[in-house]
Amino acid sequence: METVHRGTVDGSGKLQLADSDTFRRVVAQLAGARVELTIRRAKAKRSLRQNAYYWGVVVALLAEHLGYQQDEMHEALKFKFLRLHEDEVDGLPRVRSSASLSTAEFNTYVENVVTWAGADLGLNIPDPNQVEAA
């Protein structure tokens, strides 16, 4: 069982959970179990608009241009741009999930894809402000 609980740390360093009742119920269900608690700074996730531009414009145009299905194109782009070279195990590369990227990381990823498409494929992908993503 894995759950994510969100909150903030106040000026005195005290954790304020957004839903402390749910947190307590989850902890109670784990009575007697060994657990692991990870606390990290929350990252902003990509917006619906970013996602619509990526899938509706970037992935769609590249898939059409290269003859891929959209899901295949997305996987190929992740492999090309989100592969973790230093994490290869037994010759198998690890690839980051695009859903795990912060807003800034996702912007950089999309910019890299768009630049590559123009430079290597001669495919002009319009900027987000030039199109209305589906």
C-alpha positions as CSV (number, residue, x, y, z in Angstrom):
1,M,0.0,0.0,0.0
2,E,1.4,3.4,-1.0
3,T,-0.4,6.7,-0.4
4,V,0.6,10.3,-0.9
5,H,-0.4,12.9,1.6
6,R,0.2,16.6,1.0
7,G,0.8,19.4,3.4
8,T,3.0,22.3,4.3
9,V,5.7,23.0,6.9
10,D,5.0,26.1,8.8
11,G,7.5,28.7,9.9
12,S,8.3,26.8,13.1
13,G,9.0,23.6,11.2
14,K,5.8,21.9,12.1
15,L,4.1,19.7,9.5
16,Q,0.6,20.7,8.7
17,L,-1.2,17.9,6.7
18,A,-3.9,18.8,4.2
19,D,-6.0,15.9,5.5
20,S,-4.7,14.7,8.8
21,D,-7.7,12.4,9.5
22,T,-7.0,10.4,6.4
23,F,-3.4,10.2,7.3
24,R,-4.2,8.8,10.7
25,R,-6.5,6.2,9.2
26,V,-3.9,5.0,6.8
27,V,-1.3,4.8,9.6
28,A,-3.8,2.8,11.8
29,Q,-4.3,0.3,9.0
30,L,-0.5,-0.4,9.1
31,A,-0.4,-1.2,12.8
32,G,2.5,-3.7,13.4
33,A,4.0,-3.3,9.9
34,R,7.4,-1.9,9.1
35,V,6.9,1.3,7.1
36,E,9.0,3.8,5.2
37,L,8.2,7.6,5.3
38,T,9.6,9.9,2.6
39,I,9.2,13.7,2.9
40,R,10.2,15.9,-0.1
41,R,9.4,19.3,-1.4
42,A,6.3,19.1,-3.6
43,K,6.9,19.7,-7.3
44,A,4.4,21.5,-9.5
45,K,2.8,19.1,-12.0
46,R,2.3,20.0,-15.6
47,S,-0.9,21.8,-16.4
48,L,-3.8,20.5,-18.4
49,R,-2.9,23.1,-21.1
50,Q,0.7,21.8,-21.2
51,N,-0.6,18.2,-21.5
52,A,-3.1,19.2,-24.2
53,Y,-0.4,20.9,-26.3
54,Y,2.0,18.0,-25.8
55,W,-0.5,15.3,-26.9
56,G,-2.6,17.3,-29.3
57,V,0.1,19.1,-31.1
58,V,3.6,17.8,-30.5
59,V,2.9,14.1,-30.3
60,A,0.2,14.2,-32.9
61,L,2.3,16.0,-35.5
62,L,5.3,13.8,-34.9
63,A,3.3,10.6,-35.0
64,E,1.7,11.6,-38.3
65,H,5.0,12.7,-39.7
66,L,6.8,9.5,-38.7
67,G,4.0,6.9,-39.1
68,Y,3.7,6.1,-35.4
69,Q,0.6,5.6,-33.2
70,Q,0.4,8.4,-30.6
71,D,1.2,6.1,-27.7
72,E,4.2,4.6,-29.6
73,M,5.4,8.1,-30.4
74,H,5.2,9.2,-26.7
75,E,7.2,6.1,-25.7
76,A,9.8,6.7,-28.4
77,L,10.2,10.4,-27.3
78,K,10.5,9.4,-23.6
79,F,13.2,6.9,-24.6
80,K,15.1,9.5,-26.6
81,F,14.8,12.4,-24.2
82,L,14.1,11.0,-20.7
83,R,16.4,8.0,-20.7
84,L,18.6,7.8,-17.6
85,H,22.0,6.7,-19.0
86,E,23.7,6.4,-15.6
87,D,21.0,4.1,-14.4
88,E,21.5,1.3,-16.8
89,V,21.2,-2.1,-15.1
90,D,22.3,-5.3,-17.0
91,G,22.3,-3.3,-20.2
92,L,18.7,-2.2,-19.9
93,P,18.2,1.6,-19.7
94,R,15.8,3.2,-17.3
95,V,13.4,5.9,-18.6
96,R,11.8,8.6,-16.5
97,S,8.0,8.9,-16.6
98,S,6.9,12.1,-18.1
99,A,4.2,12.3,-15.4
100,S,6.9,12.5,-12.8
101,L,8.4,15.7,-14.3
102,S,7.8,19.1,-12.7
103,T,6.3,21.9,-14.8
104,A,9.8,23.3,-15.5
105,E,11.2,19.8,-16.4
106,F,8.2,19.1,-18.7
107,N,8.7,22.5,-20.4
108,T,12.3,21.6,-21.1
109,Y,11.4,18.1,-22.3
110,V,8.8,19.5,-24.8
111,E,11.3,22.3,-25.9
112,N,13.9,19.6,-26.6
113,V,11.4,17.5,-28.6
114,V,10.3,20.5,-30.6
115,T,13.9,21.6,-31.3
116,W,14.9,18.1,-32.4
117,A,11.8,17.8,-34.7
118,G,12.8,21.0,-36.4
119,A,16.5,20.4,-36.6
120,D,16.6,16.7,-37.4
121,L,13.3,16.0,-39.1
122,G,12.6,19.4,-40.7
123,L,9.2,19.4,-39.0
124,N,8.0,22.7,-37.7
125,I,5.9,22.3,-34.6
126,P,4.1,25.5,-33.7
127,D,4.5,27.2,-30.4
128,P,1.7,26.7,-27.9
129,N,0.6,30.3,-28.3
130,Q,0.3,29.8,-32.1
131,V,-2.3,26.9,-31.8
132,E,-5.2,25.9,-29.8
133,A,-4.4,22.3,-28.6
134,A,-7.2,19.8,-28.9
